[in-house]
């Protein structure tokens, strides 16, 4: 993602190329969101914020 942002910001690309980079960035963000909502272990969601700072589930 950093590489895409740098390519887009370097000033060498025209509109269509920058749109293509933005589309790729949007796809990557969507995939990260999908993984965050579906990642689980033993039926427990891993990336939804339910774990406390001590690493234990807040509902145990």
KAPE-V420094 format. One record per pair of residues at least 12 apart in sequence whose ideal C-beta (glycine too) atoms are under 10 Angstrom apart, sorted by sequence separation. I is the first residue (numbers start at 1). J is the second residue. If there is no record, write none. Layout:
i:j
I:J
I:J
//
This chain:
i:j
8:20
9:21
35:47
36:48
45:57
8:21
36:49
44:57
7:21
8:22
33:47
32:47
44:59
4:20
5:21
8:24
4:21
7:24
8:25
3:21
4:22
4:24
5:25
4:25
1:24
1:25
4:28
1:28
1:29
1:32
//
